[in-house]
Amino acid sequence: MFSIPAFLGVVMTTFGVCSSIPPTPPTASAESKSEPFFAGLKKVRLTLNYMIYTLGKGTSIATELFQ
């Protein structure tokens, strides 16, 4: 009895809304190309702020583990 409205909802959702791309980009930055993930990760890893953050976080974790 309750499966009929659920099945109808699934069918309408699956076949009723089938746009492959949005008509406009959701944000202005979505229009531009982004750099590859690992290249960005390497760039972040080499910044001074990230190194200081990693050193501080690693020190606090090590301090908690080896008390």
KETI-635553 format. One record per atom (N, C-alpha, C): x, y, z; residue in one letter; atom name; residue number from 1. Coordinates in nm, 3 decimals, decimal comma. Example, Ala and Ser with C-alpha at 12.3 -4.5 7.8 and 13.67 -1.06 7.14 Angstrom:
KETI-635553
SITE       x       y       z residuo atomo num
SITE   1,319  -0,569   0,780       a     N   1
SITE   1,230  -0,450   0,780       a    CA   1
SITE   1,320  -0,330   0,780       a     C   1
SITE   1,285  -0,225   0,708       s     N   2
SITE   1,367  -0,106   0,714       s    CA   2
SITE   1,290   0,003   0,787       s     C   2
//
This chain:
KETI-635553
SITE       x       y       z residuo atomo num
SITE   0,081  -0,119   0,000       m     N   1
SITE   0,000   0,000   0,000       m    CA   1
SITE   0,087   0,127   0,000       m     C   1
SITE   0,186   0,130   0,090       f     N   2
SITE   0,273   0,248   0,096       f    CA   2
SITE   0,382   0,245  -0,011       f     C   2
SITE   0,398   0,131  -0,075       s     N   3
SITE   0,506   0,120  -0,173       s    CA   3
SITE   0,471   0,189  -0,305       s     C   3
SITE   0,343   0,205  -0,335       i     N   4
SITE   0,303   0,268  -0,461       i    CA   4
SITE   0,345   0,415  -0,466       i     C   4
SITE   0,316   0,497  -0,363       p     N   5
SITE   0,365   0,636  -0,369       p    CA   5
SITE   0,517   0,646  -0,367       p     C   5
SITE   0,582   0,554  -0,294       a     N   6
SITE   0,728   0,556  -0,290       a    CA   6
SITE   0,785   0,523  -0,427       a     C   6
SITE   0,731   0,421  -0,493       f     N   7
SITE   0,776   0,383  -0,626       f    CA   7
SITE   0,750   0,496  -0,726       f     C   7
SITE   0,635   0,559  -0,717       l     N   8
SITE   0,602   0,671  -0,805       l    CA   8
SITE   0,701   0,787  -0,784       l     C   8
SITE   0,735   0,814  -0,659       g     N   9
SITE   0,834   0,919  -0,631       g    CA   9
SITE   0,970   0,888  -0,687       g     C   9
SITE   1,014   0,762  -0,678       v     N  10
SITE   1,143   0,722  -0,732       v    CA  10
SITE   1,144   0,736  -0,884       v     C  10
SITE   1,036   0,693  -0,949       v     N  11
SITE   1,029   0,701  -1,095       v    CA  11
SITE   1,027   0,847  -1,140       v     C  11
SITE   0,950   0,931  -1,072       m     N  12
SITE   0,942   1,072  -1,110       m    CA  12
SITE   1,076   1,142  -1,088       m     C  12
SITE   1,144   1,107  -0,980       t     N  13
SITE   1,273   1,169  -0,952       t    CA  13
SITE   1,378   1,124  -1,053       t     C  13
SITE   1,377   0,996  -1,086       t     N  14
SITE   1,478   0,943  -1,177       t    CA  14
SITE   1,460   0,993  -1,319       t     C  14
SITE   1,339   0,990  -1,368       f     N  15
SITE   1,316   1,023  -1,509       f    CA  15
SITE   1,262   1,164  -1,530       f     C  15
SITE   1,210   1,227  -1,428       g     N  16
SITE   1,153   1,361  -1,443       g    CA  16
SITE   1,258   1,469  -1,445       g     C  16
SITE   1,358   1,456  -1,361       v     N  17
SITE   1,463   1,557  -1,352       v    CA  17
SITE   1,591   1,492  -1,402       v     C  17
SITE   1,623   1,515  -1,528       c     N  18
SITE   1,741   1,449  -1,585       c    CA  18
SITE   1,824   1,548  -1,667       c     C  18
SITE   1,866   1,655  -1,604       s     N  19
SITE   1,953   1,752  -1,670       s    CA  19
SITE   2,097   1,713  -1,640       s     C  19
SITE   2,180   1,702  -1,743       s     N  20
SITE   2,317   1,660  -1,721       s    CA  20
SITE   2,404   1,773  -1,667       s     C  20
SITE   2,375   1,898  -1,705       i     N  21
SITE   2,450   2,012  -1,656       i    CA  21
SITE   2,353   2,121  -1,615       i     C  21
SITE   2,387   2,201  -1,515       p     N  22
SITE   2,299   2,311  -1,478       p    CA  22
SITE   2,299   2,419  -1,586       p     C  22
SITE   2,192   2,496  -1,598       p     N  23
SITE   2,187   2,599  -1,700       p    CA  23
SITE   2,293   2,708  -1,681       p     C  23
SITE   2,325   2,741  -1,559       t     N  24
SITE   2,431   2,837  -1,530       t    CA  24
SITE   2,519   2,778  -1,421       t     C  24
SITE   2,646   2,816  -1,414       p     N  25
SITE   2,731   2,764  -1,307       p    CA  25
SITE   2,680   2,812  -1,171       p     C  25
SITE   2,693   2,729  -1,069       p     N  26
SITE   2,646   2,768  -0,936       p    CA  26
SITE   2,722   2,887  -0,877       p     C  26
SITE   2,851   2,898  -0,908       t     N  27
SITE   2,932   3,011  -0,861       t    CA  27
SITE   3,022   3,058  -0,975       t     C  27
SITE   3,079   3,175  -0,957       a     N  28
SITE   3,168   3,228  -1,060       a    CA  28
SITE   3,295   3,144  -1,072       a     C  28
SITE   3,343   3,089  -0,961       s     N  29
SITE   3,467   3,010  -0,967       s    CA  29
SITE   3,444   2,873  -1,030       s     C  29
SITE   3,319   2,828  -1,037       a     N  30
SITE   3,292   2,698  -1,099       a    CA  30
SITE   3,313   2,702  -1,249       a     C  30
SITE   3,314   2,822  -1,306       e     N  31
SITE   3,334   2,836  -1,450       e    CA  31
SITE   3,479   2,813  -1,490       e     C  31
SITE   3,572   2,846  -1,400       s     N  32
SITE   3,714   2,838  -1,434       s    CA  32
SITE   3,767   2,696  -1,413       s     C  32
SITE   3,876   2,666  -1,482       k     N  33
SITE   3,942   2,536  -1,466       k    CA  33
SITE   4,018   2,534  -1,335       k     C  33
SITE   4,017   2,420  -1,268       s     N  34
SITE   4,093   2,408  -1,144       s    CA  34
SITE   4,219   2,327  -1,169       s     C  34
SITE   4,316   2,343  -1,081       e     N  35
SITE   4,440   2,269  -1,098       e    CA  35
SITE   4,422   2,126  -1,049       e     C  35
SITE   4,507   2,034  -1,093       p     N  36
SITE   4,497   1,895  -1,048       p    CA  36
SITE   4,514   1,885  -0,897       p     C  36
SITE   4,452   1,784  -0,838       f     N  37
SITE   4,450   1,770  -0,692       f    CA  37
SITE   4,589   1,756  -0,634       f     C  37
SITE   4,670   1,665  -0,688       f     N  38
SITE   4,801   1,640  -0,629       f    CA  38
SITE   4,897   1,757  -0,648       f     C  38
SITE   4,882   1,832  -0,755       a     N  39
SITE   4,965   1,952  -0,773       a    CA  39
SITE   4,930   2,056  -0,667       a     C  39
SITE   4,802   2,072  -0,638       g     N  40
SITE   4,761   2,165  -0,533       g    CA  40
SITE   4,804   2,119  -0,396       g     C  40
SITE   4,798   1,987  -0,373       l     N  41
SITE   4,842   1,933  -0,245       l    CA  41
SITE   4,990   1,955  -0,223       l     C  41
SITE   5,070   1,940  -0,330       k     N  42
SITE   5,214   1,964  -0,319       k    CA  42
SITE   5,241   2,112  -0,291       k     C  42
SITE   5,164   2,200  -0,356       k     N  43
SITE   5,183   2,343  -0,335       k    CA  43
SITE   5,151   2,383  -0,191       k     C  43
SITE   5,045   2,326  -0,136       v     N  44
SITE   5,006   2,357   0,003       v    CA  44
SITE   5,110   2,301   0,099       v     C  44
SITE   5,157   2,180   0,072       r     N  45
SITE   5,251   2,113   0,162       r    CA  45
SITE   5,381   2,191   0,176       r     C  45
SITE   5,418   2,268   0,076       l     N  46
SITE   5,545   2,340   0,078       l    CA  46
SITE   5,534   2,481   0,136       l     C  46
SITE   5,417   2,522   0,182       t     N  47
SITE   5,403   2,656   0,240       t    CA  47
SITE   5,446   2,655   0,386       t     C  47
SITE   5,496   2,766   0,432       l     N  48
SITE   5,545   2,778   0,569       l    CA  48
SITE   5,432   2,763   0,670       l     C  48
SITE   5,316   2,823   0,643       n     N  49
SITE   5,204   2,812   0,738       n    CA  49
SITE   5,162   2,667   0,759       n     C  49
SITE   5,159   2,588   0,653       y     N  50
SITE   5,121   2,448   0,665       y    CA  50
SITE   5,225   2,369   0,744       y     C  50
SITE   5,352   2,401   0,722       m     N  51
SITE   5,458   2,331   0,796       m    CA  51
SITE   5,449   2,361   0,945       m     C  51
SITE   5,423   2,486   0,981       i     N  52
SITE   5,409   2,524   1,122       i    CA  52
SITE   5,287   2,455   1,182       i     C  52
SITE   5,176   2,453   1,108       y     N  53
SITE   5,054   2,388   1,156       y    CA  53
SITE   5,079   2,238   1,179       y     C  53
SITE   5,144   2,172   1,083       t     N  54
SITE   5,170   2,029   1,093       t    CA  54
SITE   5,262   1,999   1,210       t     C  54
SITE   5,364   2,080   1,229       l     N  55
SITE   5,456   2,061   1,341       l    CA  55
SITE   5,383   2,075   1,474       l     C  55
SITE   5,300   2,177   1,486       g     N  56
SITE   5,224   2,198   1,610       g    CA  56
SITE   5,124   2,087   1,635       g     C  56
SITE   5,052   2,046   1,532       k     N  57
SITE   4,953   1,940   1,547       k    CA  57
SITE   5,020   1,808   1,581       k     C  57
SITE   5,129   1,777   1,513       g     N  58
SITE   5,202   1,654   1,542       g    CA  58
SITE   5,258   1,652   1,682       g     C  58
SITE   5,307   1,766   1,727       t     N  59
SITE   5,361   1,775   1,863       t    CA  59
SITE   5,252   1,754   1,966       t     C  59
SITE   5,135   1,813   1,944       s     N  60
SITE   5,027   1,797   2,042       s    CA  60
SITE   4,975   1,653   2,044       s     C  60
SITE   4,969   1,588   1,931       i     N  61
SITE   4,925   1,448   1,927       i    CA  61
SITE   5,029   1,359   1,997       i     C  61
SITE   5,157   1,382   1,967       a     N  62
SITE   5,263   1,302   2,029       a    CA  62
SITE   5,265   1,323   2,181       a     C  62
SITE   5,240   1,445   2,225       t     N  63
SITE   5,238   1,474   2,367       t    CA  63
SITE   5,126   1,397   2,437       t     C  63
SITE   5,010   1,392   2,374       e     N  64
SITE   4,896   1,319   2,431       e    CA  64
SITE   4,920   1,168   2,430       e     C  64
SITE   4,985   1,117   2,326       l     N  65
SITE   5,006   0,973   2,318       l    CA  65
SITE   5,110   0,921   2,414       l     C  65
SITE   5,215   1,001   2,438       f     N  66
SITE   5,327   0,954   2,517       f    CA  66
SITE   5,337   1,023   2,652       f     C  66
SITE   5,227   1,044   2,717       q     N  67
SITE   5,230   1,106   2,851       q    CA  67
SITE   5,271   1,008   2,955       q     C  67
//
